């Protein structure tokens, strides 16, 4: 009986082979990202995974066990032709695509901690690539890169 109960609560994704990619919740990033299966439990289901973003190994978190707000986050974009800020709810990767697309043909600044960046601006980082500034907090900015959000240093707005 217990074997039947376990099989009905698991899906085919839960049996992904070791060293294969799997899309699941990252406890460190607090978002859904790509992982690599590291280990199975005694019943042959995925037990532990390694996050491709943060490189941490943690217990496999299925979609239904994750926090409800993990799939979507409110993301800030700036229309390229104005200063109007748009707030939207979407997956991290989709939000990143939308932010870069809405920035359009405007100049993309290289990241430098000595430069000032506004919410919704697009920047390029030598390690993380293109990113969209989500939030300013004094001398820090939260930047959405393709699959992750990073906090980077930035100067306070010049007066």
C-alpha positions as CSV (number, residue, x, y, z in Angstrom):
1,X,0.0,0.0,0.0
2,X,2.7,2.5,0.9
3,X,4.4,1.9,-2.5
4,X,1.2,2.9,-4.3
5,X,0.8,6.0,-2.1
6,X,4.4,7.1,-2.9
7,X,4.1,6.5,-6.6
8,X,0.9,8.6,-6.9
9,X,2.6,11.6,-5.1
10,X,5.6,11.6,-7.4
11,X,5.9,12.4,-11.1
12,X,8.3,11.3,-13.8
13,X,10.4,14.4,-13.2
14,X,11.0,13.1,-9.7
15,X,12.9,10.1,-11.3
16,X,15.3,12.3,-13.4
17,X,18.6,10.4,-13.6
18,X,21.7,11.6,-11.7
19,X,23.8,14.2,-13.6
20,X,20.8,15.4,-15.6
21,X,19.3,18.9,-15.5
22,X,16.0,19.5,-13.5
23,X,14.0,22.7,-13.0
24,X,13.2,23.2,-9.3
25,X,13.1,25.6,-6.4
26,X,16.5,26.9,-5.1
27,X,16.5,27.5,-1.4
28,X,19.4,30.0,-1.6
29,X,18.1,32.0,-4.6
30,X,14.5,31.8,-3.4
31,X,13.4,31.2,-7.0
32,X,13.1,28.4,-9.5
33,X,16.3,27.8,-11.4
34,X,18.1,24.9,-13.2
35,X,19.8,22.3,-11.0
36,X,21.7,19.1,-11.6
37,X,20.5,15.9,-9.9
38,X,23.1,14.7,-7.4
39,X,21.5,11.8,-5.5
40,X,18.4,9.7,-5.3
41,X,16.6,8.3,-2.2
42,X,16.2,4.6,-1.6
43,X,13.0,4.5,-3.7
44,X,14.8,6.0,-6.7
45,X,13.3,9.5,-6.5
46,X,15.4,12.7,-6.7
47,X,16.7,13.5,-3.2
48,X,19.5,16.1,-3.5
49,X,20.3,18.6,-6.3
50,X,23.1,21.2,-7.1
51,X,21.9,24.7,-8.0
52,X,23.6,25.8,-11.3
53,X,23.3,29.5,-10.2
54,X,24.6,29.4,-6.6
55,X,26.5,26.1,-6.8
56,X,25.0,24.9,-3.5
57,X,23.7,21.3,-2.9
58,X,20.4,21.1,-1.2
59,X,17.3,18.9,-0.8
60,X,15.1,18.7,-3.9
61,X,12.1,21.0,-3.7
62,X,9.2,20.2,-6.0
63,X,7.0,22.9,-7.4
64,X,4.1,22.2,-5.1
65,X,6.3,22.3,-1.9
66,X,7.8,25.7,-2.8
67,X,6.6,29.0,-1.5
68,X,3.7,30.4,-3.6
69,X,5.6,33.6,-4.4
70,X,8.7,31.8,-5.6
71,X,7.4,31.3,-9.2
72,X,6.7,35.0,-9.8
73,X,8.2,38.2,-8.4
74,X,7.4,41.8,-9.0
75,X,9.9,43.2,-11.3
76,X,10.7,46.8,-12.3
77,X,11.1,48.0,-15.9
78,X,11.5,51.4,-17.3
79,X,10.0,52.4,-20.7
80,X,12.9,53.4,-23.0
81,X,11.2,56.6,-24.1
82,X,10.1,57.9,-20.7
83,X,10.7,57.8,-17.0
84,X,7.6,55.8,-16.3
85,X,8.3,52.6,-14.2
86,X,6.3,49.5,-14.9
87,X,5.7,46.8,-12.2
88,X,4.9,43.3,-13.4
89,X,4.7,39.8,-12.1
90,X,6.5,37.1,-14.1
91,X,9.2,34.4,-13.9
92,X,12.8,35.7,-13.4
93,X,14.0,34.8,-16.8
94,X,10.9,36.2,-18.6
95,X,11.2,39.5,-16.5
96,X,14.8,39.7,-17.5
97,X,13.9,39.3,-21.2
98,X,11.1,41.9,-20.9
99,X,13.4,44.4,-19.1
100,X,16.1,44.1,-21.7
101,X,13.6,44.3,-24.6
102,X,11.8,47.4,-23.1
103,X,15.2,49.1,-22.7
104,X,15.4,49.1,-26.5
105,X,18.3,50.7,-28.4
106,X,19.3,53.0,-25.5
107,X,22.9,52.9,-24.4
108,X,23.7,50.1,-22.0
109,X,26.3,51.2,-19.4
110,X,29.1,48.9,-18.2
111,X,28.8,48.2,-14.5
112,X,31.0,50.2,-12.3
113,X,30.4,50.7,-8.6
114,X,31.3,54.4,-9.0
115,X,28.4,54.9,-11.5
116,X,24.8,55.8,-10.6
117,X,22.1,53.4,-11.8
118,X,18.3,54.1,-11.7
119,X,15.6,51.5,-11.3
120,X,14.7,49.9,-14.7
121,X,18.1,50.7,-16.3
122,X,20.0,48.0,-18.1
123,X,23.7,47.4,-17.4
124,X,26.3,44.9,-18.4
125,X,28.5,43.1,-15.8
126,X,31.8,41.5,-16.8
127,X,30.8,38.2,-14.9
128,X,27.0,38.1,-14.9
129,X,26.2,39.7,-18.3
130,X,23.2,42.0,-19.0
131,X,21.1,42.9,-16.0
132,X,18.1,45.1,-15.2
133,X,18.2,47.3,-12.1
134,X,15.3,46.3,-9.9
135,X,15.7,48.4,-6.7
136,X,17.9,51.0,-5.2
137,X,18.8,50.9,-1.5
138,X,21.2,53.7,-0.5
139,X,24.5,52.7,-2.0
140,X,23.3,49.3,-3.2
141,X,21.3,48.1,-6.2
142,X,19.4,44.9,-6.8
143,X,20.0,43.7,-10.3
144,X,18.1,41.0,-12.1
145,X,20.4,39.0,-14.4
146,X,19.1,36.2,-16.6
147,X,18.3,33.6,-13.8
148,X,19.3,35.4,-10.5
149,X,19.1,38.6,-8.6
150,X,22.4,40.1,-7.3
151,X,23.0,43.0,-4.9
152,X,25.8,45.2,-6.2
153,X,27.4,48.4,-4.9
154,X,26.5,51.7,-6.5
155,X,27.1,55.4,-5.6
156,X,24.3,57.4,-4.0
157,X,22.5,59.7,-6.4
158,X,24.6,62.8,-7.1
159,X,22.9,66.0,-6.0
